[in-house]
Amino acid sequence: MSQILYCTKCNNYTLDKICSKCKENTIVKKPARFSPQDHYGKYRRKLKKIEKKG
């Protein structure tokens, strides 16, 4: 999966299809608005590392 996913039950963002906290299915969320603080940067950097390896 190459998108940031969201769990609607526990409000958790993840890269996995199943939430690690509550074990529910996750959904694709629209991209976040641009912010200088870049709240989702750690997820994008993690995703880039995964894509380079695979």
MARVOKE-169695 format. One record per residue (C-alpha): residue number from 1; residue in three letters; z, y, x. Coordinates in Angstrom, 3 decimals. Layout:
% MARVOKE-169695
@nr = NUM, rest = ALA, up = Z, north = Y, east = X
...
//
This chain:
% MARVOKE-169695
@nr = 1, rest = MET, up = 0.000, north = 0.000, east = 0.000
@nr = 2, rest = SER, up = -0.867, north = 3.407, east = 1.411
@nr = 3, rest = GLN, up = 0.979, north = 5.721, east = -0.966
@nr = 4, rest = ILE, up = 4.495, north = 6.948, east = -1.469
@nr = 5, rest = LEU, up = 5.938, north = 5.118, east = -4.470
@nr = 6, rest = TYR, up = 8.736, north = 6.150, east = -6.817
@nr = 7, rest = CYS, up = 11.345, north = 4.145, east = -8.711
@nr = 8, rest = THR, up = 11.936, north = 5.624, east = -12.157
@nr = 9, rest = LYS, up = 15.195, north = 3.729, east = -12.620
@nr = 10, rest = CYS, up = 17.125, north = 4.938, east = -9.564
@nr = 11, rest = ASN, up = 14.931, north = 7.929, east = -8.514
@nr = 12, rest = ASN, up = 14.256, north = 6.438, east = -5.081
@nr = 13, rest = TYR, up = 11.095, north = 7.027, east = -2.985
@nr = 14, rest = THR, up = 9.778, north = 4.076, east = -0.995
@nr = 15, rest = LEU, up = 6.653, north = 2.514, east = 0.492
@nr = 16, rest = ASP, up = 7.345, north = -0.859, east = -1.129
@nr = 17, rest = LYS, up = 6.055, north = -2.112, east = -4.488
@nr = 18, rest = ILE, up = 9.602, north = -3.126, east = -5.447
@nr = 19, rest = CYS, up = 12.575, north = -0.780, east = -5.047
@nr = 20, rest = SER, up = 15.021, north = -1.923, east = -2.389
@nr = 21, rest = LYS, up = 18.026, north = -0.508, east = -4.275
@nr = 22, rest = CYS, up = 17.558, north = -1.782, east = -7.844
@nr = 23, rest = LYS, up = 14.730, north = -4.370, east = -7.432
@nr = 24, rest = GLU, up = 12.538, north = -2.714, east = -10.115
@nr = 25, rest = ASN, up = 8.795, north = -2.041, east = -9.851
@nr = 26, rest = THR, up = 7.770, north = 1.323, east = -8.422
@nr = 27, rest = ILE, up = 4.995, north = 3.667, east = -9.530
@nr = 28, rest = VAL, up = 2.611, north = 6.041, east = -7.754
@nr = 29, rest = LYS, up = 3.761, north = 9.648, east = -7.998
@nr = 30, rest = LYS, up = 1.507, north = 12.664, east = -7.701
@nr = 31, rest = PRO, up = 1.671, north = 14.286, east = -4.276
@nr = 32, rest = ALA, up = 4.506, north = 16.730, east = -3.746
@nr = 33, rest = ARG, up = 3.758, north = 20.435, east = -3.611
@nr = 34, rest = PHE, up = 3.442, north = 21.947, east = -0.174
@nr = 35, rest = SER, up = 6.758, north = 23.005, east = 1.304
@nr = 36, rest = PRO, up = 7.514, north = 24.295, east = 4.807
@nr = 37, rest = GLN, up = 10.565, north = 21.993, east = 4.855
@nr = 38, rest = ASP, up = 8.305, north = 18.943, east = 4.263
@nr = 39, rest = HIS, up = 10.794, north = 16.753, east = 2.368
@nr = 40, rest = TYR, up = 8.450, north = 13.717, east = 2.431
@nr = 41, rest = GLY, up = 7.307, north = 13.972, east = 6.054
@nr = 42, rest = LYS, up = 9.327, north = 10.965, east = 7.179
@nr = 43, rest = TYR, up = 7.495, north = 8.784, east = 4.650
@nr = 44, rest = ARG, up = 4.048, north = 9.987, east = 5.770
@nr = 45, rest = ARG, up = 4.914, north = 9.425, east = 9.439
@nr = 46, rest = LYS, up = 6.186, north = 5.914, east = 8.667
@nr = 47, rest = LEU, up = 3.018, north = 5.162, east = 6.701
@nr = 48, rest = LYS, up = 0.791, north = 6.326, east = 9.577
@nr = 49, rest = LYS, up = 2.608, north = 3.996, east = 11.989
@nr = 50, rest = ILE, up = 2.150, north = 1.071, east = 9.594
@nr = 51, rest = GLU, up = -1.575, north = 1.792, east = 9.146
@nr = 52, rest = LYS, up = -2.174, north = 2.039, east = 12.914
@nr = 53, rest = LYS, up = -0.542, north = -1.353, east = 13.520
@nr = 54, rest = GLY, up = -2.372, north = -3.146, east = 10.721
//
